[in-house]
Amino acid sequence: GQQVQQSPASLVLQEGENAELQCNFSTSLNSMQWFYQRPGGSLVSLFYNPSGTKHSGRLTSTTVIKERRSSLHISSSQTTDSGTYLCALDDSGGSNYKLTFGKGTLLTVTP
Amino acid sequence: DPKIIQKPKYLVAVTGSEKILICEQYLGHNAMYWYRQSAKKPLEFMFSYSYQKLMDNQTASSRFQPQSSKKNHLDLQITALKPDDSATYFCASSQARLGNYAEQFFGPGTRLTVL
């Protein structure tokens, strides 16, 4: 089955520093999503990005299918960015819409 | 206003009992899902429904039964509860089109504790 590896497992930054989170996958995919999971547990979709680069405020997602990787860049981090970042992908061929998640990167931003 | 509602937010049950987790979505989506997140595992897919029909079932146990009474409802019935069922259960939805993946949106989750 599909393997989704996220790195690093955890990251501590000082406010204002940038972060680069990685997601590597073992087989081809049809879609890639990045989520932010709040400390309380709820999930927020950050990007739906099956290929190419997308921007949203201080966040940038880049997916390179032939290299089987996706990255999430956070610029000028803030304490409110603290939480877990999850990547998830669908390799079901558009029939079952099943997301396979990585274990996540726990980001802590200190003042 | 929340677009995906899950009830209850917290649930405590005793071993062997039965519980129903409620999910309603107001995004107008035609596909709904259940995922589970336990302390020791990543978020994992359980079920997918499209137009109220089961598309995929990745749970090994028949104790987990999804129920779709309306297009925008997908409840999860869990019978003969075990302590290992303790987890946060997330409902999600998307506007699915055959052959094309669509972004999934998640509800706030129901945290189930089985004693």
Interface residues (C-beta under 8 A of the other chain):
Chain A: V4 N30 S31 Q33 F35 G41 S42 L43 V44 S45 Y48 P50 L86 A88 D90 S92 G93 G94 S95 N96 Y97 K98 L99 T100 F101 G102 K103 G104
Chain B: A31 Y33 Y35 Q37 P42 L43 E44 F45 S48 S50 M55 D56 Q58 T88 F90 A92 S94 A96 R97 L98 G99 N100 Y101 A102 E103 Q104 F105 F106 P108 G109 R111
